[in-house]
Amino acid sequence: MPLLVTSASGANGNGFGALLAFELDGTFRGPFIEDDRIGDPRGLAVDPMENLLFLNSGADRVLAISSDGRVVRDIGRIEGLNPGGGILGRDGRYFVGLRGERTIVAFSTSLDAALEHVLPPKVIPFPRGFAFGDDGRLFLASGIGPDGQGDNAIVAFSRGTPSQFSRLVSDPELSPLDLAFAPNGNIVVSSEHPFGAVDALTSVREYDPKDGDLVRVFSPKGKAEFRNREACALLQMESSIASPATRLSASISRVENASALSRGCRD
């Protein structure tokens, strides 16, 4: 029952550029899939209805992968797509952040239809992680890009007003890398501040989605070391965080386990 982790590479992270598999005790098993179409992978998400993994690739592709590690759907290369991060929405579509266009688009999980813009292009300086709240709002982490340009905030878009947003979080110690919702309904964000600095402060921070107040900052209590570009975004949250995987990119995404796909199986 391996854990699957996307490890970024190139300008976006000093990782392996692969979808990696680990045992539950942290033992490294190796790549889950060997395929040239997977490079600088991001946005690992599970479709429990079809037993498929979805991810996007630095090779300007969106892919669907079977539980035995085969690419079964591929949108084909879209020049300049430059995807970064992705989630499955409640409407069944796969949502992807575009770093170049600085927006979010949606794909049908059949991957046989044209992409649809969810937000206007260049809506924020540099999109990081994003997620939908129970009220239908879209919460988007606005971070710093590899060129050092961007913003450090979390913004919220209401239904029907994709071109307008409210600035929810302004935290002087936040430079977001990824964003997710915890089971308690709060927003959790992995942060590296200042972004790209050797001595950056890395943390996982929890915010109230109603007013943006900082609830708490999580600590591994000595069981793991948060270092530059090593914060885990998608967390199992009860009373403590999941330990971040050493030497992986800051925008790694954690999935339950590959064998659990049959029962539905985070910049």
C-alpha positions in Angstrom: 0.0 0.0 0.0 2.4 2.7 -1.2 2.1 6.4 -0.6 2.4 8.4 -3.8 4.3 11.7 -3.9 4.9 14.1 -6.8 8.5 15.4 -6.8 9.1 18.6 -8.7 12.2 19.4 -10.7 13.9 22.0 -12.8 13.2 25.7 -12.1 10.2 24.7 -9.9 12.0 22.5 -7.4 15.2 20.6 -6.7 13.5 17.1 -6.8 13.3 14.0 -9.0 10.8 15.1 -11.6 8.8 11.9 -11.0 5.8 10.3 -9.3 7.4 8.4 -6.4 6.1 5.5 -4.3 6.9 5.0 -0.6 6.0 2.3 2.0 3.9 3.5 4.9 7.0 3.4 7.1 8.7 5.9 4.7 10.8 3.4 2.8 11.4 4.5 -0.8 10.1 2.1 -3.4 11.1 4.0 -6.5 9.0 5.6 -9.3 5.4 4.6 -9.4 5.4 5.0 -13.2 8.1 5.3 -15.8 6.9 7.5 -18.7 8.5 10.3 -20.6 5.3 12.3 -20.5 5.7 12.8 -16.8 8.2 15.6 -15.9 8.0 18.0 -13.1 4.7 16.5 -12.0 2.1 18.4 -9.9 -1.5 18.3 -8.8 -2.0 14.6 -7.9 -5.7 13.9 -7.4 -7.8 10.7 -7.1 -11.0 10.1 -9.0 -12.7 7.3 -6.9 -15.4 6.8 -9.4 -13.0 5.7 -12.1 -10.1 4.4 -10.0 -7.8 6.9 -11.7 -5.0 9.2 -10.6 -4.9 12.6 -12.4 -1.8 14.8 -12.5 -0.3 17.5 -14.7 3.2 17.6 -16.0 5.9 20.1 -16.8 5.8 18.5 -20.2 2.6 20.7 -20.8 0.2 17.7 -20.4 -2.6 16.5 -18.2 -2.6 12.7 -17.6 -4.8 10.0 -16.1 -3.0 7.1 -14.6 -4.4 3.7 -13.7 -3.8 1.9 -10.3 -1.2 -0.3 -11.9 0.9 2.6 -13.1 -0.1 3.1 -16.8 -1.1 6.3 -18.6 -4.6 5.7 -19.8 -5.6 9.3 -20.8 -3.6 12.1 -22.2 -4.7 15.5 -23.4 -1.6 15.7 -25.6 0.9 18.4 -25.4 -0.5 22.0 -25.2 2.3 24.4 -26.0 2.8 26.9 -23.2 0.3 25.2 -20.8 2.9 25.4 -17.9 0.6 23.7 -15.3 1.2 23.8 -11.6 -1.0 22.0 -9.1 -4.4 20.5 -9.6 -7.5 19.2 -7.8 -10.7 17.4 -8.6 -13.7 19.6 -8.0 -17.1 18.6 -6.7 -18.5 18.9 -10.2 -16.2 16.1 -11.3 -13.8 18.3 -13.3 -10.0 18.4 -12.9 -8.9 22.0 -12.1 -5.4 23.1 -12.9 -3.4 26.2 -12.1 -1.5 27.7 -15.0 1.7 29.5 -14.0 2.3 31.3 -17.2 -1.2 32.6 -17.7 -1.6 33.1 -13.9 -5.0 31.6 -13.8 -7.0 28.4 -13.2 -8.6 26.2 -15.9 -10.8 23.1 -15.8 -10.7 19.9 -17.8 -13.3 17.2 -18.2 -11.9 14.0 -16.6 -12.4 12.3 -20.0 -9.5 14.6 -21.2 -11.2 14.8 -24.6 -12.6 18.4 -24.4 -11.0 21.8 -24.6 -9.9 23.5 -21.3 -12.3 26.0 -19.8 -11.1 29.1 -18.0 -12.4 29.3 -14.4 -10.7 32.6 -13.7 -9.5 35.3 -16.1 -5.9 35.2 -17.2 -3.4 37.1 -15.0 -5.9 37.4 -12.2 -3.1 37.3 -9.6 0.7 37.6 -9.8 1.6 33.9 -9.4 -0.9 31.2 -8.5 0.0 28.5 -6.0 -2.3 26.0 -4.4 -6.1 26.4 -4.4 -9.2 24.7 -3.1 -13.0 25.1 -3.0 -14.8 25.8 0.2 -18.1 24.3 1.4 -19.8 27.6 0.4 -18.6 27.3 -3.2 -15.9 30.0 -2.9 -12.6 29.4 -4.5 -9.6 30.0 -2.3 -6.3 30.7 -4.1 -2.8 31.1 -2.7 -1.0 34.0 -4.4 2.7 33.4 -4.0 6.2 34.2 -5.3 7.3 32.8 -8.7 10.7 31.4 -9.6 11.7 34.9 -10.9 11.2 36.4 -7.4 8.1 38.3 -8.5 4.6 37.9 -7.0 2.6 38.4 -3.9 2.1 36.7 -0.5 -1.6 36.4 0.2 -4.6 34.1 0.1 -7.5 35.5 -1.9 -11.1 34.3 -2.2 -13.4 34.3 -5.3 -17.2 34.1 -4.9 -19.5 32.3 -7.2 -20.5 34.3 -10.2 -17.7 36.9 -9.8 -14.5 35.2 -11.2 -12.9 38.6 -12.0 -13.2 39.9 -8.5 -11.7 38.6 -5.3 -11.3 39.6 -1.7 -7.9 39.5 0.0 -8.6 37.0 2.9 -5.1 36.5 4.5 -2.3 39.1 4.9 0.3 37.4 7.1 3.8 38.9 7.2 5.3 35.5 7.8 3.4 33.8 4.9 4.8 33.0 1.5 2.4 30.3 0.3 3.4 27.2 -1.7 0.2 25.1 -1.5 -3.2 25.2 0.0 -5.8 22.7 1.2 -8.8 22.4 3.5 -8.5 20.5 6.7 -11.3 18.2 8.0 -12.2 20.9 10.5 -13.0 23.3 7.6 -10.0 25.5 8.1 -7.4 26.4 5.4 -4.0 24.9 5.8 -1.1 26.3 3.8 2.6 25.3 3.4 4.8 28.3 3.5 8.4 29.2 2.7 9.3 32.8 3.8 11.2 34.5 2.2 10.6 32.3 -0.8 13.8 30.8 -2.3 16.0 32.1 0.5 18.6 29.6 2.0 17.5 30.5 5.5 13.8 30.7 4.7 11.4 29.9 7.5 9.2 27.0 6.5 6.0 26.2 8.2 2.4 24.8 7.9 -0.1 27.5 8.8 -3.8 27.2 9.6 -6.3 30.0 8.9 -10.0 30.6 9.5 -11.8 30.8 6.1 -14.4 33.2 7.4 -12.0 36.1 8.4 -8.5 34.9 7.5 -7.3 34.9 11.1 -4.2 32.8 11.8 -5.4 29.9 14.0 -2.1 28.1 14.6 1.3 27.1 13.1 2.0 23.4 13.1 5.1 21.9 14.5 6.6 18.4 13.9 7.7 18.3 17.6 11.2 17.2 16.7 10.0 14.2 14.6 10.9 15.9 11.3 12.8 18.9 10.1 11.1 21.6 8.1 13.8 22.9 5.7 13.9 25.1 2.6 11.4 23.7 0.0 10.3 20.7 2.1 6.9 21.6 3.4 4.0 19.2 2.8 0.8 20.7 1.7 -1.9 18.1 1.8 -2.1 16.9 5.4 -3.8 14.3 7.5 -5.0 16.6 10.3 -6.3 15.4 13.6 -4.0 16.8 16.3 -0.7 16.9 14.4 0.6 17.1 10.9 1.9 14.4 8.6 5.7 14.4 8.5 7.2 16.1 5.3 9.3 13.8 3.1 13.0 14.7 3.1 14.6 16.0 0.0 11.4 16.5 -1.9 10.0 19.7 -3.4 7.9 22.1 -1.3 4.9 21.5 -3.4 4.7 17.7 -3.0 1.2 16.2 -2.9 0.3 13.3 -0.7 -2.3 10.7 -1.8 -3.8 8.0 0.5 -2.3 4.9 -1.2 -2.2 3.3 -4.6 -3.9 0.0 -3.6 -6.7 2.0 -2.1 -7.7 3.3 -5.5 -10.3 0.6 -5.7 -12.0 2.1 -2.7 -11.4 5.8 -3.6 -7.7 6.0 -2.5 -1.3 20.0 -1.6 3.4 25.4 -6.3 
